[in-house]
Amino acid sequence: MQIYKVGGAVRDRLLGRAVSEVDWVVVGACAEEMQARGFRPVGADFPVFLHPQTGEEYALARTERKSGRGYGGFTFYASPDVTLEDDLIRRDLTINAMAEDEAGHLVDPYGGQRDLEARLLRHVSPAFAEDPLRVLRVARFAARYAELGFSVAEETRALMRQLARSGELSALTPERSWKEISRALMEPRPDVFVQVLHDCGALVELWPEVEAVLEHDRGAHLFGVLRQCAAHAQPLPVRWACLLQGCAATPQGRSHEANDVRLIEALNRRSKAPRDCQELALLVGQYQDHAVHAPDLPAAALFDLLQHFDIYRRPERFEQFLAACEMDARARPDFERRGFPQADYLRGAAAMARTVAVKPLLEQGYQGAELGEALKRERLERLEDYQQQNA
């Protein structure tokens, strides 16, 4: 029985980056032996075990064979006779197919260290094209390491184009795709993730709405917005909303809000993004223009904007909306001159609306619908005062 450190921990150590988690492969053992040593099995689908002391994952060396469509269409074989090289060749990229033995010696049968030095993301074997999820994974690694000078090897791009044309991407479950998408959007260069998907023809299969943004010459702005999100450490809901906000640009000759919302709703639904991401994307699509023109809005429209965000119970969502609008403004060439003072203006309006207390109105006898109308009148009056003060 031999134990090897594999994958990302080896890769990141060689890159001089912090190692956040460690994966292990066990060669020459069977499930019964692992359990006899105190390892706890994880599920029934894969031969993976938890270390009795550290809780880290140890997987038996295994091979795989394509048996169906999509990410889950594989049959796995784990046995003591599976070698380390057999296990590593099934991995996606050469830089992820390296191992270290217990003495710390590098095992690199497929040239991962060479590709690290050349800053190349290259597939390990032709079996790469059997798994459509790897298109997303390669694009995610490109987003992670773009600032280190990494790019996708041309022969790997060819296999990604082949996968995009094959229709296999449609077999990916939204849940598994979202796991890769959400991680990619939180990488240092989420714009590179979108660019790589576009270049290999996968973007039009996954997100035709975003592909249309690039086709209408708005890609440079979208990429700039995503770079601003990363530079300002925005959370996932803001990054997702900024990715989709380009879909809300109104094509000439169309009515505004209905078409925009339908496009965003469709993409939200297919991607099965978490609720907070979906809600923020829809609100940004509907109200970004309102935010840009906030100082010119009538008090009633300003009140309606604040009401839609439920600023009284969910102030954090309103702040994320303002952040998304600011990231869009920061990506525009005139930002240094104009800035985005609308954010502070809207914060001030929200603070003014919140000064209306419910208790005094209850003490005056207002209840039910009458209470709601009284709150609305008071808040509108405060907003009108606020607008006069800031005129």
C-alpha positions in Angstrom: 0.0 0.0 0.0 1.5 3.4 -1.1 0.0 6.8 -0.5 0.5 9.8 -2.7 -0.4 13.5 -2.5 -2.0 14.4 -5.8 -3.6 17.2 -7.9 -4.0 20.7 -6.7 -1.8 20.5 -3.6 1.1 19.4 -5.8 0.4 22.0 -8.5 0.0 24.9 -6.1 3.2 24.0 -4.1 5.2 24.1 -7.3 3.6 27.5 -8.2 4.5 28.8 -4.8 0.9 29.3 -3.9 -0.9 28.5 -0.6 -2.3 25.0 -0.5 -5.9 25.0 0.9 -6.7 21.4 0.8 -4.9 18.1 0.1 -6.1 15.1 -1.9 -4.6 11.7 -1.5 -4.5 8.6 -3.7 -3.9 5.1 -2.3 -2.2 2.5 -4.6 -2.2 -1.2 -3.9 -5.1 -1.4 -1.4 -8.7 -2.4 -1.4 -11.8 -1.1 0.4 -11.7 -3.7 3.1 -8.1 -2.9 3.9 -8.9 0.8 4.2 -11.7 0.2 6.6 -9.6 -2.2 8.6 -7.1 0.8 9.1 -9.9 3.0 10.4 -10.8 4.9 7.2 -14.5 5.7 6.9 -16.1 5.2 3.4 -17.8 8.2 1.8 -20.9 7.2 -0.2 -21.2 4.3 -2.4 -20.4 5.7 -5.9 -16.6 6.3 -5.5 -13.9 4.4 -3.5 -13.2 7.5 -1.3 -12.4 7.3 2.4 -11.9 9.8 5.3 -8.8 9.6 7.3 -9.6 8.6 10.9 -7.6 11.5 12.4 -7.4 14.3 9.9 -10.7 13.8 8.0 -8.9 14.3 4.7 -10.1 12.4 1.7 -8.1 9.3 0.5 -9.2 7.8 -2.8 -8.3 4.3 -4.1 -6.4 4.5 -7.4 -9.0 4.0 -10.1 -9.6 4.0 -13.8 -12.8 5.1 -15.7 -14.6 4.2 -18.9 -17.2 6.2 -20.8 -20.6 4.6 -20.4 -23.1 7.3 -21.1 -23.6 11.0 -21.7 -22.6 13.9 -19.5 -20.5 14.2 -16.4 -21.9 11.2 -14.7 -21.7 8.8 -17.7 -18.7 6.9 -16.5 -18.0 3.5 -15.0 -15.2 3.4 -12.4 -12.8 0.5 -11.6 -10.8 0.5 -8.4 -8.5 -2.4 -7.6 -5.0 -3.0 -5.9 -3.6 -3.6 -9.4 -4.4 0.0 -10.7 -1.2 1.9 -10.8 -0.6 5.6 -10.0 0.0 6.3 -13.7 -3.4 4.7 -14.5 -5.1 6.9 -12.0 -3.3 10.1 -13.1 -4.0 9.7 -16.8 -7.7 10.0 -16.2 -7.3 13.5 -14.9 -8.1 16.6 -16.9 -4.9 18.7 -17.2 -1.3 17.8 -17.0 -0.7 20.3 -14.2 -3.4 18.4 -12.2 -1.9 15.0 -13.0 1.2 15.2 -10.8 1.8 13.4 -7.4 4.3 13.3 -4.5 5.2 10.2 -2.7 5.5 10.1 1.1 9.2 11.3 0.9 8.1 14.3 -1.1 9.5 13.1 -4.5 7.6 14.4 -7.5 5.9 11.9 -9.8 5.2 13.5 -13.1 4.5 11.0 -15.9 2.6 13.4 -18.2 4.7 16.6 -18.2 2.8 18.7 -15.7 5.9 20.5 -14.4 7.0 21.3 -17.9 3.5 22.8 -18.6 3.6 24.8 -15.4 6.9 26.4 -16.5 5.4 27.0 -20.0 2.2 28.4 -18.4 0.1 26.0 -20.4 -3.3 24.4 -19.6 -3.0 21.1 -21.6 -5.1 18.0 -21.4 -3.5 14.7 -20.3 -5.0 12.3 -22.9 -7.7 12.2 -25.6 -10.1 10.9 -23.0 -10.4 14.6 -22.0 -13.1 14.9 -24.8 -15.3 12.3 -23.0 -16.3 14.6 -20.2 -18.1 17.8 -21.1 -17.6 19.3 -17.6 -14.0 19.7 -18.4 -14.8 22.5 -20.7 -16.0 24.5 -17.7 -13.1 23.3 -15.6 -10.4 24.4 -18.1 -12.1 27.8 -18.4 -12.2 28.1 -14.6 -8.4 27.3 -14.3 -7.8 29.8 -17.1 -9.6 32.4 -14.9 -7.6 31.4 -11.9 -4.2 31.5 -13.4 -4.5 34.2 -16.2 -2.6 36.7 -14.1 0.3 34.3 -13.9 0.4 34.2 -17.7 -1.4 30.8 -18.3 -3.3 30.1 -21.5 -5.1 27.1 -22.9 -2.9 24.9 -25.3 -4.2 25.0 -28.8 -4.7 21.2 -29.0 -6.8 21.4 -25.8 -8.9 24.2 -27.3 -9.5 21.9 -30.3 -10.9 19.2 -28.0 -13.0 21.9 -26.2 -14.5 23.0 -29.5 -15.2 19.3 -30.3 -17.1 18.9 -27.1 -19.0 22.1 -27.7 -20.1 20.9 -31.1 -21.0 17.4 -29.9 -24.1 18.5 -27.9 -22.6 16.9 -24.8 -22.8 20.2 -22.9 -26.6 19.8 -22.8 -26.2 16.6 -20.8 -24.6 18.4 -17.9 -26.8 18.8 -14.9 -27.5 22.4 -13.9 -26.3 21.6 -10.3 -22.9 20.3 -11.4 -22.5 23.1 -13.9 -23.3 25.7 -11.3 -20.6 24.4 -9.0 -18.0 25.1 -11.7 -19.6 28.4 -12.7 -19.9 29.8 -9.2 -16.2 28.9 -8.5 -15.1 30.4 -11.8 -16.9 33.7 -11.2 -15.1 34.1 -7.9 -11.6 33.6 -9.5 -9.3 36.6 -10.0 -10.3 36.9 -13.7 -13.9 35.9 -14.3 -13.8 37.7 -17.6 -11.3 35.1 -18.8 -13.7 32.3 -17.9 -16.4 33.8 -20.2 -13.8 34.6 -23.0 -12.5 31.0 -23.0 -16.0 29.6 -23.2 -16.8 32.0 -26.1 -13.6 31.1 -28.0 -14.3 27.4 -28.0 -18.0 27.7 -28.9 -19.3 26.6 -25.5 -20.8 30.0 -24.5 -23.5 29.9 -27.2 -24.5 26.4 -26.0 -24.6 27.3 -22.3 -25.6 31.0 -22.2 -26.8 32.2 -25.7 -28.0 35.3 -23.9 -24.5 36.2 -22.9 -23.1 35.2 -26.3 -25.5 37.7 -27.8 -23.9 40.5 -25.7 -20.5 39.7 -27.2 -22.0 39.6 -30.7 -23.4 43.0 -30.2 -20.0 44.5 -29.5 -20.7 44.9 -25.8 -18.2 42.2 -24.8 -15.4 44.6 -23.9 -17.7 46.4 -21.4 -18.9 43.2 -19.9 -15.4 41.9 -19.4 -14.4 45.2 -17.9 -17.3 45.0 -15.4 -16.3 41.5 -14.4 -12.7 42.6 -13.9 -14.0 45.4 -11.6 -16.0 42.9 -9.6 -12.8 40.9 -9.0 -10.7 43.9 -8.2 -13.2 45.1 -5.6 -13.8 41.6 -4.1 -17.5 41.5 -4.8 -19.6 38.6 -3.6 -21.1 36.0 -5.9 -24.6 37.5 -6.3 -23.0 40.8 -7.5 -20.8 39.0 -10.0 -23.7 36.9 -11.3 -25.9 40.0 -11.6 -23.0 41.8 -13.5 -22.6 38.9 -15.9 -26.3 39.0 -16.7 -26.7 42.8 -16.7 -25.3 42.9 -20.3 -28.3 40.8 -21.3 -30.6 43.7 -20.1 -29.3 46.2 -22.7 -32.3 47.1 -24.8 -32.1 46.1 -28.5 -33.3 48.8 -30.8 -37.0 48.6 -31.6 -37.9 46.5 -28.6 -39.9 47.6 -25.5 -37.6 47.8 -22.5 -38.3 45.9 -19.3 -40.4 42.8 -20.4 -37.8 41.5 -22.8 -34.9 42.2 -20.4 -36.6 40.4 -17.5 -37.5 37.3 -19.6 -33.9 36.9 -20.8 -32.6 37.0 -17.3 -35.3 34.8 -15.9 -34.6 32.2 -18.6 -30.8 32.2 -17.8 -31.5 32.1 -14.1 -33.9 29.1 -14.5 -31.5 27.1 -16.7 -28.5 27.7 -14.5 -30.4 27.0 -11.2 -28.5 29.7 -9.5 -29.2 30.2 -5.8 -32.1 32.4 -4.9 -30.0 35.4 -3.8 -28.2 35.4 -7.2 -31.4 35.1 -9.2 -33.2 37.9 -7.3 -30.3 40.3 -7.6 -29.8 39.6 -11.3 -33.5 40.4 -12.0 -33.5 43.5 -9.9 -30.3 44.8 -11.6 -31.8 44.1 -15.0 -35.0 46.0 -14.1 -33.6 48.9 -12.1 -30.1 49.7 -13.2 -31.3 52.5 -15.5 -33.3 53.9 -12.6 -30.2 54.0 -10.4 -28.2 55.8 -13.1 -30.8 58.5 -13.4 -31.7 58.4 -9.7 -31.3 62.2 -9.0 -33.8 62.9 -11.8 -36.5 60.4 -10.7 -39.8 61.7 -9.3 -40.3 61.0 -5.7 -42.9 58.4 -6.5 -40.5 56.5 -8.8 -37.8 56.7 -6.2 -40.2 55.3 -3.6 -41.1 52.5 -5.9 -37.5 51.6 -6.4 -36.8 51.4 -2.7 -39.9 49.4 -2.1 -38.9 46.8 -4.7 -35.7 46.2 -2.8 -37.4 45.9 0.6 -34.8 48.2 2.1 -36.4 48.0 5.5 -35.9 44.3 6.0 -33.2 43.5 3.5 -30.7 46.4 3.4 -27.9 44.1 2.3 -29.6 43.3 -1.0 -29.9 47.0 -1.8 -26.2 47.5 -1.1 -25.4 44.6 -3.5 -27.6 46.3 -6.1 -25.6 49.6 -5.7 -22.4 47.6 -5.9 -23.4 46.0 -9.2 -24.4 49.4 -10.6 -21.1 50.9 -9.4 -19.0 48.1 -11.0 -20.8 48.9 -14.3 -20.0 52.5 -13.9 -16.3 51.8 -13.0 -15.9 49.9 -16.3 -16.9 53.0 -18.4 -14.1 55.2 -19.8 -15.6 58.4 -18.2 -15.7 57.0 -14.6 -12.7 59.0 -13.4 -14.4 62.2 -14.4 -18.0 61.3 -13.5 -17.7 58.7 -10.7 -20.9 57.2 -9.5 -22.4 59.7 -7.0 -25.8 58.0 -7.6 -24.8 55.3 -5.0 -24.5 57.9 -2.2 -27.6 59.6 -3.4 -29.6 56.4 -3.2 -28.1 55.5 0.2 -29.3 58.8 1.5 -32.7 58.3 0.1 -33.0 54.9 1.7 -31.8 56.3 5.0 -34.4 59.0 4.8 -37.2 56.5 4.0 -36.2 54.5 7.0 -36.6 57.4 9.4 -40.4 56.9 9.2 -41.3 54.8 12.3 -44.3 52.5 12.4 -45.0 52.9 16.1 -46.3 56.5 16.1 -48.7 55.6 13.3 -50.0 52.6 15.2 -50.5 54.9 18.2 -52.6 57.1 16.0 -54.8 54.2 15.3 -53.7 53.2 11.8 -54.1 49.5 11.0 -54.0 47.1 8.0 -54.3 48.8 4.6 -54.7 52.3 6.2 -51.3 51.8 8.0 -49.7 50.9 4.7 -51.1 54.0 3.0 -50.0 56.2 6.0 -46.4 54.7 5.8 -46.4 55.4 2.1 -47.5 59.1 2.5 -44.9 59.7 5.2 -42.1 58.1 3.2 -43.0 60.0 0.1 -43.0 63.3 2.0 -39.5 62.5 3.4 -38.2 61.6 0.0 -39.6 64.9 -1.5 -37.8 66.8 1.3 -34.6 64.8 0.5 -34.9 65.7 -3.2 -35.4 69.4 -2.4 -32.3 69.3 -0.1 -30.2 67.7 -2.8 -31.6 69.6 -5.8 
